[in-house]
C-alpha cells in the first residue's frame, strides 16, 4: 500500500512539473502569436486582442508559471518582460475601447493581476522586477500602453536573446527624436519623463554619474554633459491600431473619421462645430397621423455652435450657442427665404439660447458609451410670439438636453452610432408650457476613403404629454456626406432628411451644412 501511495505521489509531482513546464512553453508560444498578429511598429490592435479566441488560454498559462520553473537570470528576466507586457495588453483589451490607460480607474494600482501565484498591481510587479534585476534597460522594454512609452517589441524575449533585445530597445529609444531631442547649438536636451521619474535607476552609485552618461552609452549623437536638460510632456494616448483603415499606410494613427460624438477628446484637445439646418414644410400630419396640405410654406433655420475642450479622456467641458430664424412664405416661395434673417410680420430671427455642457464616460469598461449634458438659457422674451403679429421662433423655456451615446465598429469600414436624448423644457414664462421630448436616433457610417464618410440616419422624436402620453411625434430618415478638407483638422458635412411619419407635426424636409474644426489632443 505504501509503495502504491509513493508511486501515485511521484506521478502527481511529475505531472505537475510537466504541466508547469508546458505552461511556460505554451505561454511563450501564445504570446508569440499575439505579438505576430496584433503588434505592429510599436502599436497594438487591442480590438483584435479583445476578440482573440486564445486570450483566456494565454492568461491561464501565464498564471500557471512558477518562479521555480525559470532557470537562470536571463530566463527569469525574459519571462518578467513578456509577462508584464502581456498583462498590460490584456488589461487594456478587457476595458477596450478606451483612449488612454489613464481613462481606466486605478489601471496601474489595482491588485487584479496574478503572477507567480500572487495578486499584485502592475506598479507592484514592475517595481519588484526593476529591483530584482537592477537593469535600467528594462525601462525600454516594459510597456505602459501609451504613445510616450518606449514601443513594444514585436519579438518574444528569451534567455538567448534578452540582452541583445534590451540593448536594441534602449538604443532605438534614445536615438528617437520623439523620445530624446538634442540641440547641440543651444546646448539643450529635451528628454523623456522616464529619465525624471526613474532617475536613480540610470545612475552608477558612487561614481558621480548622471542620466546623460547612461544615455550617451547608447546614443549615436552624444549629448554634452553640461547641456541644459528639460523633460518632454508625456503623451498618454493609447498606443492603439485604429479599427478604421488599419492596413492603409497613409491613414493617420488617430482618425477624425471615426471620432463620433460618443468619443471624448483627450487632454488639451478641442473641437468647434457649427451645424446649420434649414427645415421647410408645405404639408403636415394631423392629430391622427393623416397627411394634408397646409396651403402655405413655413421655414425654420437653426445654427448651432458648439465648443468642447478635453480636460482628460473621461471628462470634456464646453458651451453651446444657438441662433434661429423662421419665416412663413407663400406656397411657391423658396425655402431659403428664411436666410434673409429679417424681423417683420412674417419672419423672426435672433439668438435663442446659450449655456454650458459637460461630457463624460460613465463606465470604464464602456469607453465608447458617453453622456453629454447641456443646459441652455433662453435669451429672448416671448419667442413663441404669443399676441405678436409675427411667426413662432422657439420655445420660451430653459432647455436641459441629456445625450446618452454609444458607437461601435462593424468590420473596418462601417460604424454604428446610437443615441437616446431626453430634452426637458422648463417653462420660462407663465404662459408657456413645460414638457419632455425623448428622441432616439441611429447613424450607419461607411468610411469610403480615409477622408470621405457616407452615412444613413433614422430618428424617432416623440413629445410627451399627459393625455395622450405621446402628444406628437415624427420619424425622419436621411443621408449625409462628410469630407475632411484638411485631414484630422477641418471637416465639412452635408445632409438632407425627410419627415416620413408623424402626428400633429409638419411633414417637411431638412437641408443641412456643417463644419468642424478639431484638435484631438494628447
Secondary structure, DSSP 4 states (H G I P E B T S, - for coil): -HHHHHHHHHHHHHHHHHHHHHHHHHHHHHHHHHHHHHEETTEE-HHHHHT-TTHHHHHHHHHH--GGG--HHHHHHHHHHHHHHHHHHHHHHHH-S-SBGGGSTTTTT---EEETTEEE-HHHHHHHHHHHH--GGGGGTS--SBTTSPPPPSS---TTTHHHHHHHHHHHHHT-TTTEEEETTTTEEEE-THHHHTGGGGPPTTTT--HHHHHHHH-SSPPPTT-EEEEPPP--BB-BPPSTTTT-TTS-SS-STT--TTSPPPTT-EEEEEEEEEEEEEEEE-TTS-EEEEEEEEEEEEEEEEEEEEEETTEEEEEEEEEEEEEEE-TTS-GGGGGG---BTTEEEEEEEEEEEEEE-S-TT-TTEEEEEEEEEE-SS-TT-TTSSS---S-SEEEEEEEEEEEEEETTTEEEEEEEEEEEEEESSTTS--EEEEEEEEEEEEE-SSSEEEEEEEEEEEEE-SSSSEEEEEEEEEEEEEEEEETTTEEEEEEEEEEEEEESEE--EEEEEEEEEEE---
